[in-house]
């Protein structure tokens, strides 16, 4: 590795003076420099003349998730509010309830009509959201033509989605923002604004979903059993119910992580989902089993998690797949009144599938990569389902070589973990961090059945950003409004007790708070200090106390590093919820 260039304090001072002069406008900024340095290792040439390392890096950059960037004013205002808004203590008993229908549970008061109208308006806005659809294409079209059509349609969809989200949540604050009233001596009555929602804005990631839905005959939608409604938004439901997908595929809802929530909650969620989606079969799965690692140094052995799905869950999943396969072998209802077309009709899936082999498949022979990721290509005079020929599917294409089952869902719902559990051994990478899978992966289950693992996509939904973070949909490293997420979590959980924190005003050696955007903290001494239980906590107090407990301070001013404390504590909250 190349050694760093020596950097003295005098050079650092000159650099800071130059940055301040550029910020004031006294001097012009220097021309931008290329940050991508060439690697010292020799590049391995491949067929197209480029290097394999460059190709891998370019592919990784293309599939990086893109999310909306929050305005700087919104970040500053939420940070200020997190420092002045007192957290409710004790926490109300109904704080963690998910209010599905606000109008139905509202009390009979004068605000009932207003609450009902707001709920209906929010539901109508959410119904307008959908996932981007791939435009029609033909085999005789060039790659540039296909990509140009996709980029044009995706740009229009992005503008429509942004307009709906902006109408639902306006992140711009007016003159009543806390920054204009911070000097008031009275208690602040401001409320934390609604955070905007985030969804995938990279076309390359959506193309992964398009490929998976095109080659799949049965689609498994994986839902986290802790709160399935967050992982099955109306946009995904509308996308899968579109004719070009619904006419040739079958959908199954899969509740994952049942071992975390427990069977009682999983049963209630199953009952609720059957009422809400009566036409979709629902199955439950577990992906891990606790085992003892004999190689650990401890006497009792260290607990480990081995990919495993219990036999009853495997049987229920295979049975649901078998029923969906039988439905695909039946001709559609629209052909029953046309005997000539019905006589020519052929199923668009593989006819013969050994489900006994699927039920008992495990070991090293399963999970191997499939040679081709696309379905068998039909002849030019035959239509392709969902392609350029439209939404009609008369079954005249050739019979596929495999029965393809696609796994789709939002990040961190357990798609890769379920694949490893079905195979019985780790075959694909799985991680607690959302967005581990980048490319869709096509693997054998049996010689007749293949599974396609789609990368997790953050679907459009009218859900606040802090809820997406705490539910594992958004990666913590991609979120800039950390105080807002901590404020939301602290209203549901007593973080100061969970982390065993001491209020910053009660520390033995209080750190001088030199921030100018909040009033200086008055620290009493001796008997004048209040008891810990009588202190009023804010979200910034929790971050400051956690940073002091860990000894994290900023390099320049030596203040508590609240940003590092926010990232670390948010990750701890997420891991504890898992």
Buried (B, 14 or more C-beta within 10 A) or exposed (E): EEEEEEEEEEEEEEEEEBEEEEEEEEEEEEEEEEEEEEEEEEEEEEEEEEBEEBBEEEEEEEBEBBBBEBEEEBBBBBBBBBBBBEBEBEBEEEEEEEEEEBBEEBEEEEEEEEBBEBBEEEBEBBBBBBBBBBBBBEEEBEEEEBEEBBEEBBEEBBEBBBEBBEEBBEBEBEEEBBBEEBEEEEEBEBEBBBBBBBBBBBBBBBBBBBBBBBBBBBBBBBBBBBEBBBBBBBBBBBBBEBEBBEBBBBBBBBBBBBBBBEEEBBEEBBEBBBEEBEEBBBBBBBBBBEEEEEEEEEEEEEEBEBBBBBEEBBEBBBBBBEEBBEEBEEBBEEBEEEEEBBEEBBBBBBEEBEBEBBBEBBEEEBBEEBEEBEBEEBEEEEBBBBBEBEBEBBBBBEEBBBBBBBBBBBBBBBBBBBBBBBBBBBBBEBEEBBBBBBBBBBBBBBEBBBBBBBBBBBBBBBBBBBBBBBBBBBBBEBBBBBBBBBBBBBBEBBBBEEBEBBBBBBBEEEBEBEBEEBEEBEBEEEEEBEEEEEBEBBBBBBBBBBBBBBEBBEEEEEBBBBBBBBBBBBBBBBEEEE
